[in-house]
C-alpha cells in the first residue's frame, strides 16, 4: 500500500525501529504525541518535515501491528 511506504526501517537508524520517511522520527514518537492529546495541526506545525499523510501512515501501521491473533491458554 502506498501509504505504508512512508514507514521505513533502517538497521543503523533508531535501532531499526519504524520511522517516518527515512527520518529519525519514529512511528512511536508520533503515536505518543497523538496519545498525549496533540492535534494533527499542532504536530504538523511543530514538526515541519511531517506531512498529513505521515500521520495517517503511522496510524495505519499501528493498526496493522495490533491486528493479530492472541492465543489464550486454557
C-alpha positions, 0 to 999 in steps of 0.5 A: 500500500502506498501509504505504508511506504512512508514507514521505513526501517533502517538497521543503523537508524533508531535501532531499526525501529519504524520511522517516518520517511527515512527520518529519525522520527519514529512511528512511536514518537508520533503515536505518543504525541497523538496519545498525549492529546496533540492535534494533527495541526499542532504536530504538523506545525511543530514538526515541519518535515511531517506531512498529513499523510505521515500521520495517517501512515503511522496510524495505519501501521499501528493498526496493522501491528495490533491486528493479530491473533492472541492465543489464550491458554486454557 
